[in-house]
Structure formats: structure tokens, C-alpha cells
Amino acid sequence: MGSPLTELRCKQCNALLAKNDRDGLSIRRGELQATVTGVDVTIAVTCYRCKSLNVLKPSPASTRAAA
């Protein structure tokens, strides 16, 4: 059974900024790809579309590594 996937979207224009699942928070735009893992992380992302600053806090349950 797969883990739930959460899409994290811009608070202003609703553009997709990142995806969060049990493997971590993944950000991809063009040739840039980053995955952030950890239980207590906060990520600030400027929206590529409207330039608004978004603060992303992945939920701890979805960023834990599989046992």
C-alpha cells in the first residue's frame, strides 16, 4: 500500500510548489529537483508564477522513513 501524497500549493495563485509523501518533500521545477527529509523542517519557497513567499511545513507523519 502506497503512502498518501500531499500536494503543496501556492497560497496566492494555487500553483503546485511541492509534493509531500513518506519519502520526503519533493520540489521540482524545470531541471531543478530537490528532496528534503526530516521530521522538523520548514522550507520557504518563492512561487515561480506569482513570486509570493510560501512557508511549507511537511507533516511529520509523512516524512518519516519506512521502518
CHARMM internal coordinates of N, CA and C (Angstrom, degrees):
IC EDIT
DIST 1 N 1 CA 1.4517
DIST 1 CA 1 C 1.5183
ANGL 1 N 1 CA 1 C 109.26
DIST 1 C 2 N 1.3311
ANGL 1 CA 1 C 2 N 118.85
DIHE 1 N 1 CA 1 C 2 N 128.40
DIST 2 N 2 CA 1.4545
ANGL 1 C 2 N 2 CA 123.31
DIHE 1 CA 1 C 2 N 2 CA -178.48
DIST 2 CA 2 C 1.5108
ANGL 2 N 2 CA 2 C 112.07
DIHE 1 C 2 N 2 CA 2 C -77.19
DIST 2 C 3 N 1.3164
ANGL 2 CA 2 C 3 N 114.38
DIHE 2 N 2 CA 2 C 3 N 160.99
DIST 3 N 3 CA 1.4606
ANGL 2 C 3 N 3 CA 118.95
DIHE 2 CA 2 C 3 N 3 CA 178.65
DIST 3 CA 3 C 1.5200
ANGL 3 N 3 CA 3 C 109.53
DIHE 2 C 3 N 3 CA 3 C -83.74
DIST 3 C 4 N 1.3240
ANGL 3 CA 3 C 4 N 116.64
DIHE 3 N 3 CA 3 C 4 N 152.99
DIST 4 N 4 CA 1.4673
ANGL 3 C 4 N 4 CA 118.98
DIHE 3 CA 3 C 4 N 4 CA 179.25
DIST 4 CA 4 C 1.5283
ANGL 4 N 4 CA 4 C 110.58
DIHE 3 C 4 N 4 CA 4 C -66.57
DIST 4 C 5 N 1.3039
ANGL 4 CA 4 C 5 N 115.40
DIHE 4 N 4 CA 4 C 5 N 141.39
DIST 5 N 5 CA 1.4513
ANGL 4 C 5 N 5 CA 122.00
DIHE 4 CA 4 C 5 N 5 CA 178.98
DIST 5 CA 5 C 1.5226
ANGL 5 N 5 CA 5 C 107.94
DIHE 4 C 5 N 5 CA 5 C -105.36
DIST 5 C 6 N 1.3289
ANGL 5 CA 5 C 6 N 115.83
DIHE 5 N 5 CA 5 C 6 N 131.17
DIST 6 N 6 CA 1.4551
ANGL 5 C 6 N 6 CA 121.10
DIHE 5 CA 5 C 6 N 6 CA 177.77
DIST 6 CA 6 C 1.5215
ANGL 6 N 6 CA 6 C 108.09
DIHE 5 C 6 N 6 CA 6 C -114.97
DIST 6 C 7 N 1.3193
ANGL 6 CA 6 C 7 N 116.38
DIHE 6 N 6 CA 6 C 7 N 127.78
DIST 7 N 7 CA 1.4547
ANGL 6 C 7 N 7 CA 120.89
DIHE 6 CA 6 C 7 N 7 CA 174.70
DIST 7 CA 7 C 1.5222
ANGL 7 N 7 CA 7 C 108.49
DIHE 6 C 7 N 7 CA 7 C -90.73
DIST 7 C 8 N 1.3208
ANGL 7 CA 7 C 8 N 116.41
DIHE 7 N 7 CA 7 C 8 N 130.44
DIST 8 N 8 CA 1.4587
ANGL 7 C 8 N 8 CA 121.70
DIHE 7 CA 7 C 8 N 8 CA 177.74
DIST 8 CA 8 C 1.5219
ANGL 8 N 8 CA 8 C 107.73
DIHE 7 C 8 N 8 CA 8 C -104.55
DIST 8 C 9 N 1.3302
ANGL 8 CA 8 C 9 N 115.70
DIHE 8 N 8 CA 8 C 9 N 120.77
DIST 9 N 9 CA 1.4610
ANGL 8 C 9 N 9 CA 121.83
DIHE 8 CA 8 C 9 N 9 CA -172.33
DIST 9 CA 9 C 1.5237
ANGL 9 N 9 CA 9 C 111.70
DIHE 8 C 9 N 9 CA 9 C -116.89
DIST 9 C 10 N 1.3215
ANGL 9 CA 9 C 10 N 115.65
DIHE 9 N 9 CA 9 C 10 N 156.30
DIST 10 N 10 CA 1.4583
ANGL 9 C 10 N 10 CA 122.78
DIHE 9 CA 9 C 10 N 10 CA 178.36
DIST 10 CA 10 C 1.5267
ANGL 10 N 10 CA 10 C 110.11
DIHE 9 C 10 N 10 CA 10 C -61.01
DIST 10 C 11 N 1.3201
ANGL 10 CA 10 C 11 N 115.49
DIHE 10 N 10 CA 10 C 11 N 135.34
DIST 11 N 11 CA 1.4670
ANGL 10 C 11 N 11 CA 120.70
DIHE 10 CA 10 C 11 N 11 CA -179.20
DIST 11 CA 11 C 1.5224
ANGL 11 N 11 CA 11 C 112.38
DIHE 10 C 11 N 11 CA 11 C -69.35
DIST 11 C 12 N 1.3403
ANGL 11 CA 11 C 12 N 118.22
DIHE 11 N 11 CA 11 C 12 N -21.52
DIST 12 N 12 CA 1.4598
ANGL 11 C 12 N 12 CA 121.90
DIHE 11 CA 11 C 12 N 12 CA -178.21
DIST 12 CA 12 C 1.5282
ANGL 12 N 12 CA 12 C 113.15
DIHE 11 C 12 N 12 CA 12 C -93.75
DIST 12 C 13 N 1.3477
ANGL 12 CA 12 C 13 N 116.70
DIHE 12 N 12 CA 12 C 13 N -51.53
DIST 13 N 13 CA 1.4705
ANGL 12 C 13 N 13 CA 119.67
DIHE 12 CA 12 C 13 N 13 CA -171.48
DIST 13 CA 13 C 1.5283
ANGL 13 N 13 CA 13 C 113.76
DIHE 12 C 13 N 13 CA 13 C -115.49
DIST 13 C 14 N 1.3304
ANGL 13 CA 13 C 14 N 117.42
DIHE 13 N 13 CA 13 C 14 N -0.62
DIST 14 N 14 CA 1.4614
ANGL 13 C 14 N 14 CA 123.35
DIHE 13 CA 13 C 14 N 14 CA 176.31
DIST 14 CA 14 C 1.5377
ANGL 14 N 14 CA 14 C 113.92
DIHE 13 C 14 N 14 CA 14 C 69.51
DIST 14 C 15 N 1.3255
ANGL 14 CA 14 C 15 N 118.44
DIHE 14 N 14 CA 14 C 15 N 16.90
DIST 15 N 15 CA 1.4674
ANGL 14 C 15 N 15 CA 121.20
DIHE 14 CA 14 C 15 N 15 CA 176.21
DIST 15 CA 15 C 1.5291
ANGL 15 N 15 CA 15 C 109.10
DIHE 14 C 15 N 15 CA 15 C -67.56
DIST 15 C 16 N 1.3198
ANGL 15 CA 15 C 16 N 117.09
DIHE 15 N 15 CA 15 C 16 N 144.08
DIST 16 N 16 CA 1.4590
ANGL 15 C 16 N 16 CA 121.68
DIHE 15 CA 15 C 16 N 16 CA 177.82
DIST 16 CA 16 C 1.5245
ANGL 16 N 16 CA 16 C 109.16
DIHE 15 C 16 N 16 CA 16 C -71.35
DIST 16 C 17 N 1.3427
ANGL 16 CA 16 C 17 N 116.72
DIHE 16 N 16 CA 16 C 17 N 120.71
DIST 17 N 17 CA 1.4549
ANGL 16 C 17 N 17 CA 121.62
DIHE 16 CA 16 C 17 N 17 CA -178.84
DIST 17 CA 17 C 1.5223
ANGL 17 N 17 CA 17 C 112.60
DIHE 16 C 17 N 17 CA 17 C -104.63
DIST 17 C 18 N 1.3372
ANGL 17 CA 17 C 18 N 116.56
DIHE 17 N 17 CA 17 C 18 N -34.36
DIST 18 N 18 CA 1.4574
ANGL 17 C 18 N 18 CA 119.77
DIHE 17 CA 17 C 18 N 18 CA -176.03
DIST 18 CA 18 C 1.5207
ANGL 18 N 18 CA 18 C 109.62
DIHE 17 C 18 N 18 CA 18 C -160.97
DIST 18 C 19 N 1.3234
ANGL 18 CA 18 C 19 N 114.39
DIHE 18 N 18 CA 18 C 19 N 165.32
DIST 19 N 19 CA 1.4641
ANGL 18 C 19 N 19 CA 121.00
DIHE 18 CA 18 C 19 N 19 CA 173.93
DIST 19 CA 19 C 1.5153
ANGL 19 N 19 CA 19 C 107.33
DIHE 18 C 19 N 19 CA 19 C -126.64
DIST 19 C 20 N 1.3281
ANGL 19 CA 19 C 20 N 115.29
DIHE 19 N 19 CA 19 C 20 N 139.97
DIST 20 N 20 CA 1.4583
ANGL 19 C 20 N 20 CA 121.71
DIHE 19 CA 19 C 20 N 20 CA -176.54
DIST 20 CA 20 C 1.5260
ANGL 20 N 20 CA 20 C 108.82
DIHE 19 C 20 N 20 CA 20 C -121.92
DIST 20 C 21 N 1.3328
ANGL 20 CA 20 C 21 N 116.40
DIHE 20 N 20 CA 20 C 21 N 127.24
DIST 21 N 21 CA 1.4624
ANGL 20 C 21 N 21 CA 121.21
DIHE 20 CA 20 C 21 N 21 CA 172.78
DIST 21 CA 21 C 1.5220
ANGL 21 N 21 CA 21 C 108.32
DIHE 20 C 21 N 21 CA 21 C -144.51
DIST 21 C 22 N 1.3128
ANGL 21 CA 21 C 22 N 118.09
DIHE 21 N 21 CA 21 C 22 N -169.70
DIST 22 N 22 CA 1.4678
ANGL 21 C 22 N 22 CA 119.59
DIHE 21 CA 21 C 22 N 22 CA -174.75
DIST 22 CA 22 C 1.5227
ANGL 22 N 22 CA 22 C 113.15
DIHE 21 C 22 N 22 CA 22 C -66.93
DIST 22 C 23 N 1.3276
ANGL 22 CA 22 C 23 N 117.98
DIHE 22 N 22 CA 22 C 23 N -17.82
DIST 23 N 23 CA 1.4626
ANGL 22 C 23 N 23 CA 121.13
DIHE 22 CA 22 C 23 N 23 CA 178.87
DIST 23 CA 23 C 1.5172
ANGL 23 N 23 CA 23 C 112.58
DIHE 22 C 23 N 23 CA 23 C -84.06
DIST 23 C 24 N 1.3268
ANGL 23 CA 23 C 24 N 117.53
DIHE 23 N 23 CA 23 C 24 N -11.87
DIST 24 N 24 CA 1.4582
ANGL 23 C 24 N 24 CA 121.09
DIHE 23 CA 23 C 24 N 24 CA 178.75
DIST 24 CA 24 C 1.5078
ANGL 24 N 24 CA 24 C 111.83
DIHE 23 C 24 N 24 CA 24 C 132.92
DIST 24 C 25 N 1.3029
ANGL 24 CA 24 C 25 N 115.17
DIHE 24 N 24 CA 24 C 25 N -173.66
DIST 25 N 25 CA 1.4538
ANGL 24 C 25 N 25 CA 121.91
DIHE 24 CA 24 C 25 N 25 CA 179.25
DIST 25 CA 25 C 1.5246
ANGL 25 N 25 CA 25 C 107.27
DIHE 24 C 25 N 25 CA 25 C -97.98
DIST 25 C 26 N 1.3287
ANGL 25 CA 25 C 26 N 116.83
DIHE 25 N 25 CA 25 C 26 N 123.83
DIST 26 N 26 CA 1.4648
ANGL 25 C 26 N 26 CA 121.87
DIHE 25 CA 25 C 26 N 26 CA -177.82
DIST 26 CA 26 C 1.5179
ANGL 26 N 26 CA 26 C 109.91
DIHE 25 C 26 N 26 CA 26 C -111.10
DIST 26 C 27 N 1.3352
ANGL 26 CA 26 C 27 N 114.81
DIHE 26 N 26 CA 26 C 27 N 130.07
DIST 27 N 27 CA 1.4554
ANGL 26 C 27 N 27 CA 122.30
DIHE 26 CA 26 C 27 N 27 CA 177.03
DIST 27 CA 27 C 1.5189
ANGL 27 N 27 CA 27 C 106.39
DIHE 26 C 27 N 27 CA 27 C -118.95
DIST 27 C 28 N 1.3282
ANGL 27 CA 27 C 28 N 116.84
DIHE 27 N 27 CA 27 C 28 N 127.47
DIST 28 N 28 CA 1.4567
ANGL 27 C 28 N 28 CA 120.45
DIHE 27 CA 27 C 28 N 28 CA 178.04
DIST 28 CA 28 C 1.5221
ANGL 28 N 28 CA 28 C 109.41
DIHE 27 C 28 N 28 CA 28 C -138.85
DIST 28 C 29 N 1.3196
ANGL 28 CA 28 C 29 N 115.70
DIHE 28 N 28 CA 28 C 29 N 131.32
DIST 29 N 29 CA 1.4676
ANGL 28 C 29 N 29 CA 121.12
DIHE 28 CA 28 C 29 N 29 CA 176.61
DIST 29 CA 29 C 1.5202
ANGL 29 N 29 CA 29 C 106.95
DIHE 28 C 29 N 29 CA 29 C -151.32
DIST 29 C 30 N 1.3228
ANGL 29 CA 29 C 30 N 117.00
DIHE 29 N 29 CA 29 C 30 N 114.62
DIST 30 N 30 CA 1.4562
ANGL 29 C 30 N 30 CA 120.26
DIHE 29 CA 29 C 30 N 30 CA -177.12
DIST 30 CA 30 C 1.5188
ANGL 30 N 30 CA 30 C 109.97
DIHE 29 C 30 N 30 CA 30 C 61.94
DIST 30 C 31 N 1.3182
ANGL 30 CA 30 C 31 N 116.86
DIHE 30 N 30 CA 30 C 31 N -127.09
DIST 31 N 31 CA 1.4623
ANGL 30 C 31 N 31 CA 121.44
DIHE 30 CA 30 C 31 N 31 CA -179.86
DIST 31 CA 31 C 1.5251
ANGL 31 N 31 CA 31 C 112.92
DIHE 30 C 31 N 31 CA 31 C -88.57
DIST 31 C 32 N 1.3261
ANGL 31 CA 31 C 32 N 117.73
DIHE 31 N 31 CA 31 C 32 N -4.92
DIST 32 N 32 CA 1.4612
ANGL 31 C 32 N 32 CA 121.74
DIHE 31 CA 31 C 32 N 32 CA 178.25
DIST 32 CA 32 C 1.5107
ANGL 32 N 32 CA 32 C 110.19
DIHE 31 C 32 N 32 CA 32 C -84.45
DIST 32 C 33 N 1.3299
ANGL 32 CA 32 C 33 N 116.99
DIHE 32 N 32 CA 32 C 33 N 129.21
DIST 33 N 33 CA 1.4566
ANGL 32 C 33 N 33 CA 120.96
DIHE 32 CA 32 C 33 N 33 CA 173.55
DIST 33 CA 33 C 1.5197
ANGL 33 N 33 CA 33 C 107.97
DIHE 32 C 33 N 33 CA 33 C -140.40
DIST 33 C 34 N 1.3359
ANGL 33 CA 33 C 34 N 115.91
DIHE 33 N 33 CA 33 C 34 N 130.40
DIST 34 N 34 CA 1.4640
ANGL 33 C 34 N 34 CA 121.56
DIHE 33 CA 33 C 34 N 34 CA 179.06
DIST 34 CA 34 C 1.5157
ANGL 34 N 34 CA 34 C 108.89
DIHE 33 C 34 N 34 CA 34 C -137.06
DIST 34 C 35 N 1.3386
ANGL 34 CA 34 C 35 N 116.00
DIHE 34 N 34 CA 34 C 35 N 141.49
DIST 35 N 35 CA 1.4589
ANGL 34 C 35 N 35 CA 121.76
DIHE 34 CA 34 C 35 N 35 CA 174.02
DIST 35 CA 35 C 1.5133
ANGL 35 N 35 CA 35 C 107.45
DIHE 34 C 35 N 35 CA 35 C -124.35
DIST 35 C 36 N 1.3188
ANGL 35 CA 35 C 36 N 116.05
DIHE 35 N 35 CA 35 C 36 N 129.21
DIST 36 N 36 CA 1.4530
ANGL 35 C 36 N 36 CA 122.54
DIHE 35 CA 35 C 36 N 36 CA -179.45
DIST 36 CA 36 C 1.5196
ANGL 36 N 36 CA 36 C 108.00
DIHE 35 C 36 N 36 CA 36 C -114.41
DIST 36 C 37 N 1.3389
ANGL 36 CA 36 C 37 N 116.75
DIHE 36 N 36 CA 36 C 37 N 129.00
DIST 37 N 37 CA 1.4587
ANGL 36 C 37 N 37 CA 121.04
DIHE 36 CA 36 C 37 N 37 CA 177.95
DIST 37 CA 37 C 1.5184
ANGL 37 N 37 CA 37 C 109.15
DIHE 36 C 37 N 37 CA 37 C -122.89
DIST 37 C 38 N 1.2900
ANGL 37 CA 37 C 38 N 115.89
DIHE 37 N 37 CA 37 C 38 N 156.88
DIST 38 N 38 CA 1.4531
ANGL 37 C 38 N 38 CA 121.38
DIHE 37 CA 37 C 38 N 38 CA 179.32
DIST 38 CA 38 C 1.5075
ANGL 38 N 38 CA 38 C 110.27
DIHE 37 C 38 N 38 CA 38 C 140.38
DIST 38 C 39 N 1.3104
ANGL 38 CA 38 C 39 N 115.83
DIHE 38 N 38 CA 38 C 39 N 161.88
DIST 39 N 39 CA 1.4574
ANGL 38 C 39 N 39 CA 120.39
DIHE 38 CA 38 C 39 N 39 CA -175.76
DIST 39 CA 39 C 1.5168
ANGL 39 N 39 CA 39 C 111.87
DIHE 38 C 39 N 39 CA 39 C -87.97
DIST 39 C 40 N 1.3145
ANGL 39 CA 39 C 40 N 118.15
DIHE 39 N 39 CA 39 C 40 N -37.18
DIST 40 N 40 CA 1.4618
ANGL 39 C 40 N 40 CA 120.95
DIHE 39 CA 39 C 40 N 40 CA -175.29
DIST 40 CA 40 C 1.5263
ANGL 40 N 40 CA 40 C 109.47
DIHE 39 C 40 N 40 CA 40 C -122.83
DIST 40 C 41 N 1.3340
ANGL 40 CA 40 C 41 N 116.58
DIHE 40 N 40 CA 40 C 41 N 80.18
DIST 41 N 41 CA 1.4603
ANGL 40 C 41 N 41 CA 120.61
DIHE 40 CA 40 C 41 N 41 CA -179.02
DIST 41 CA 41 C 1.5198
ANGL 41 N 41 CA 41 C 110.16
DIHE 40 C 41 N 41 CA 41 C -125.06
DIST 41 C 42 N 1.3121
ANGL 41 CA 41 C 42 N 115.38
DIHE 41 N 41 CA 41 C 42 N 149.75
DIST 42 N 42 CA 1.4573
ANGL 41 C 42 N 42 CA 122.78
DIHE 41 CA 41 C 42 N 42 CA 173.31
DIST 42 CA 42 C 1.5219
ANGL 42 N 42 CA 42 C 106.41
DIHE 41 C 42 N 42 CA 42 C -131.97
DIST 42 C 43 N 1.3323
ANGL 42 CA 42 C 43 N 116.67
DIHE 42 N 42 CA 42 C 43 N 132.03
DIST 43 N 43 CA 1.4476
ANGL 42 C 43 N 43 CA 121.39
DIHE 42 CA 42 C 43 N 43 CA -176.88
DIST 43 CA 43 C 1.5215
ANGL 43 N 43 CA 43 C 108.60
DIHE 42 C 43 N 43 CA 43 C -124.80
DIST 43 C 44 N 1.3254
ANGL 43 CA 43 C 44 N 117.06
DIHE 43 N 43 CA 43 C 44 N 130.31
DIST 44 N 44 CA 1.4611
ANGL 43 C 44 N 44 CA 121.88
DIHE 43 CA 43 C 44 N 44 CA 175.65
DIST 44 CA 44 C 1.5247
ANGL 44 N 44 CA 44 C 107.57
DIHE 43 C 44 N 44 CA 44 C -102.11
DIST 44 C 45 N 1.3375
ANGL 44 CA 44 C 45 N 116.51
DIHE 44 N 44 CA 44 C 45 N 124.78
DIST 45 N 45 CA 1.4625
ANGL 44 C 45 N 45 CA 122.55
DIHE 44 CA 44 C 45 N 45 CA -177.40
DIST 45 CA 45 C 1.5230
ANGL 45 N 45 CA 45 C 108.48
DIHE 44 C 45 N 45 CA 45 C -128.08
DIST 45 C 46 N 1.3249
ANGL 45 CA 45 C 46 N 116.41
DIHE 45 N 45 CA 45 C 46 N 130.53
DIST 46 N 46 CA 1.4539
ANGL 45 C 46 N 46 CA 120.56
DIHE 45 CA 45 C 46 N 46 CA 172.87
DIST 46 CA 46 C 1.5185
ANGL 46 N 46 CA 46 C 107.85
DIHE 45 C 46 N 46 CA 46 C -88.71
DIST 46 C 47 N 1.3124
ANGL 46 CA 46 C 47 N 116.88
DIHE 46 N 46 CA 46 C 47 N 127.69
DIST 47 N 47 CA 1.4598
ANGL 46 C 47 N 47 CA 122.19
DIHE 46 CA 46 C 47 N 47 CA -178.32
DIST 47 CA 47 C 1.5201
ANGL 47 N 47 CA 47 C 110.32
DIHE 46 C 47 N 47 CA 47 C -62.34
DIST 47 C 48 N 1.3177
ANGL 47 CA 47 C 48 N 116.00
DIHE 47 N 47 CA 47 C 48 N 131.99
DIST 48 N 48 CA 1.4681
ANGL 47 C 48 N 48 CA 121.54
DIHE 47 CA 47 C 48 N 48 CA 179.11
DIST 48 CA 48 C 1.5207
ANGL 48 N 48 CA 48 C 111.70
DIHE 47 C 48 N 48 CA 48 C -68.77
DIST 48 C 49 N 1.3270
ANGL 48 CA 48 C 49 N 117.38
DIHE 48 N 48 CA 48 C 49 N -22.22
DIST 49 N 49 CA 1.4593
ANGL 48 C 49 N 49 CA 120.85
DIHE 48 CA 48 C 49 N 49 CA -175.57
DIST 49 CA 49 C 1.5313
ANGL 49 N 49 CA 49 C 112.02
DIHE 48 C 49 N 49 CA 49 C -91.88
DIST 49 C 50 N 1.3278
ANGL 49 CA 49 C 50 N 117.77
DIHE 49 N 49 CA 49 C 50 N -55.26
DIST 50 N 50 CA 1.4772
ANGL 49 C 50 N 50 CA 120.56
DIHE 49 CA 49 C 50 N 50 CA -173.04
DIST 50 CA 50 C 1.5319
ANGL 50 N 50 CA 50 C 113.39
DIHE 49 C 50 N 50 CA 50 C -108.58
DIST 50 C 51 N 1.3220
ANGL 50 CA 50 C 51 N 116.89
DIHE 50 N 50 CA 50 C 51 N -3.11
DIST 51 N 51 CA 1.4827
ANGL 50 C 51 N 51 CA 123.57
DIHE 50 CA 50 C 51 N 51 CA 177.28
DIST 51 CA 51 C 1.5234
ANGL 51 N 51 CA 51 C 114.49
DIHE 50 C 51 N 51 CA 51 C 68.96
DIST 51 C 52 N 1.3279
ANGL 51 CA 51 C 52 N 118.81
DIHE 51 N 51 CA 51 C 52 N 15.07
DIST 52 N 52 CA 1.4552
ANGL 51 C 52 N 52 CA 119.56
DIHE 51 CA 51 C 52 N 52 CA 177.92
DIST 52 CA 52 C 1.5308
ANGL 52 N 52 CA 52 C 109.73
DIHE 51 C 52 N 52 CA 52 C -81.24
DIST 52 C 53 N 1.3277
ANGL 52 CA 52 C 53 N 115.71
DIHE 52 N 52 CA 52 C 53 N 147.47
DIST 53 N 53 CA 1.4637
ANGL 52 C 53 N 53 CA 121.61
DIHE 52 CA 52 C 53 N 53 CA 179.54
DIST 53 CA 53 C 1.5180
ANGL 53 N 53 CA 53 C 109.07
DIHE 52 C 53 N 53 CA 53 C -83.10
DIST 53 C 54 N 1.3315
ANGL 53 CA 53 C 54 N 116.29
DIHE 53 N 53 CA 53 C 54 N 130.06
DIST 54 N 54 CA 1.4593
ANGL 53 C 54 N 54 CA 122.88
DIHE 53 CA 53 C 54 N 54 CA 179.07
DIST 54 CA 54 C 1.5167
ANGL 54 N 54 CA 54 C 108.71
DIHE 53 C 54 N 54 CA 54 C -122.80
DIST 54 C 55 N 1.3162
ANGL 54 CA 54 C 55 N 117.20
DIHE 54 N 54 CA 54 C 55 N 133.47
DIST 55 N 55 CA 1.4570
ANGL 54 C 55 N 55 CA 122.15
DIHE 54 CA 54 C 55 N 55 CA 176.78
DIST 55 CA 55 C 1.5186
ANGL 55 N 55 CA 55 C 107.12
DIHE 54 C 55 N 55 CA 55 C -105.08
DIST 55 C 56 N 1.3325
ANGL 55 CA 55 C 56 N 115.77
DIHE 55 N 55 CA 55 C 56 N 120.06
DIST 56 N 56 CA 1.4596
ANGL 55 C 56 N 56 CA 122.28
DIHE 55 CA 55 C 56 N 56 CA -177.03
DIST 56 CA 56 C 1.5215
ANGL 56 N 56 CA 56 C 109.49
DIHE 55 C 56 N 56 CA 56 C -107.09
DIST 56 C 57 N 1.3238
ANGL 56 CA 56 C 57 N 116.15
DIHE 56 N 56 CA 56 C 57 N 129.08
DIST 57 N 57 CA 1.4690
ANGL 56 C 57 N 57 CA 121.81
DIHE 56 CA 56 C 57 N 57 CA 174.71
DIST 57 CA 57 C 1.5248
ANGL 57 N 57 CA 57 C 107.25
DIHE 56 C 57 N 57 CA 57 C -124.92
DIST 57 C 58 N 1.3363
ANGL 57 CA 57 C 58 N 116.45
DIHE 57 N 57 CA 57 C 58 N 97.75
DIST 58 N 58 CA 1.4562
ANGL 57 C 58 N 58 CA 118.60
DIHE 57 CA 57 C 58 N 58 CA 178.54
DIST 58 CA 58 C 1.5225
ANGL 58 N 58 CA 58 C 110.76
DIHE 57 C 58 N 58 CA 58 C -60.55
DIST 58 C 59 N 1.3192
ANGL 58 CA 58 C 59 N 116.05
DIHE 58 N 58 CA 58 C 59 N 147.42
DIST 59 N 59 CA 1.4606
ANGL 58 C 59 N 59 CA 118.78
DIHE 58 CA 58 C 59 N 59 CA 179.82
DIST 59 CA 59 C 1.5237
ANGL 59 N 59 CA 59 C 109.19
DIHE 58 C 59 N 59 CA 59 C -73.13
DIST 59 C 60 N 1.3398
ANGL 59 CA 59 C 60 N 118.50
DIHE 59 N 59 CA 59 C 60 N 135.78
DIST 60 N 60 CA 1.4624
ANGL 59 C 60 N 60 CA 121.68
DIHE 59 CA 59 C 60 N 60 CA -177.87
DIST 60 CA 60 C 1.5136
ANGL 60 N 60 CA 60 C 113.67
DIHE 59 C 60 N 60 CA 60 C -55.74
DIST 60 C 61 N 1.3253
ANGL 60 CA 60 C 61 N 118.86
DIHE 60 N 60 CA 60 C 61 N -37.38
DIST 61 N 61 CA 1.4625
ANGL 60 C 61 N 61 CA 121.46
DIHE 60 CA 60 C 61 N 61 CA -177.78
DIST 61 CA 61 C 1.5203
ANGL 61 N 61 CA 61 C 111.58
DIHE 60 C 61 N 61 CA 61 C -63.19
DIST 61 C 62 N 1.3267
ANGL 61 CA 61 C 62 N 118.04
DIHE 61 N 61 CA 61 C 62 N -32.17
DIST 62 N 62 CA 1.4491
ANGL 61 C 62 N 62 CA 120.10
DIHE 61 CA 61 C 62 N 62 CA -176.97
DIST 62 CA 62 C 1.5260
ANGL 62 N 62 CA 62 C 113.30
DIHE 61 C 62 N 62 CA 62 C -89.15
DIST 62 C 63 N 1.3398
ANGL 62 CA 62 C 63 N 118.34
DIHE 62 N 62 CA 62 C 63 N -6.89
DIST 63 N 63 CA 1.4547
ANGL 62 C 63 N 63 CA 119.87
DIHE 62 CA 62 C 63 N 63 CA -179.81
DIST 63 CA 63 C 1.5261
ANGL 63 N 63 CA 63 C 112.38
DIHE 62 C 63 N 63 CA 63 C -106.91
DIST 63 C 64 N 1.3013
ANGL 63 CA 63 C 64 N 118.11
DIHE 63 N 63 CA 63 C 64 N 1.52
DIST 64 N 64 CA 1.4674
ANGL 63 C 64 N 64 CA 120.13
DIHE 63 CA 63 C 64 N 64 CA 177.59
DIST 64 CA 64 C 1.5209
ANGL 64 N 64 CA 64 C 109.90
DIHE 63 C 64 N 64 CA 64 C -73.45
DIST 64 C 65 N 1.3205
ANGL 64 CA 64 C 65 N 116.29
DIHE 64 N 64 CA 64 C 65 N 140.55
DIST 65 N 65 CA 1.4579
ANGL 64 C 65 N 65 CA 120.25
DIHE 64 CA 64 C 65 N 65 CA 177.03
DIST 65 CA 65 C 1.5260
ANGL 65 N 65 CA 65 C 109.66
DIHE 64 C 65 N 65 CA 65 C -70.39
DIST 65 C 66 N 1.3022
ANGL 65 CA 65 C 66 N 115.93
DIHE 65 N 65 CA 65 C 66 N 151.56
DIST 66 N 66 CA 1.4757
ANGL 65 C 66 N 66 CA 120.41
DIHE 65 CA 65 C 66 N 66 CA 178.42
DIST 66 CA 66 C 1.5189
ANGL 66 N 66 CA 66 C 109.31
DIHE 65 C 66 N 66 CA 66 C -67.05
DIST 66 C 67 N 1.3065
ANGL 66 CA 66 C 67 N 115.98
DIHE 66 N 66 CA 66 C 67 N 141.37
DIST 67 N 67 CA 1.4738
ANGL 66 C 67 N 67 CA 120.55
DIHE 66 CA 66 C 67 N 67 CA -178.87
DIST 67 CA 67 C 1.5060
ANGL 67 N 67 CA 67 C 111.06
DIHE 66 C 67 N 67 CA 67 C -77.76
END
COOR INIT
IC SEED 1 N 1 CA 1 C
IC BUILD
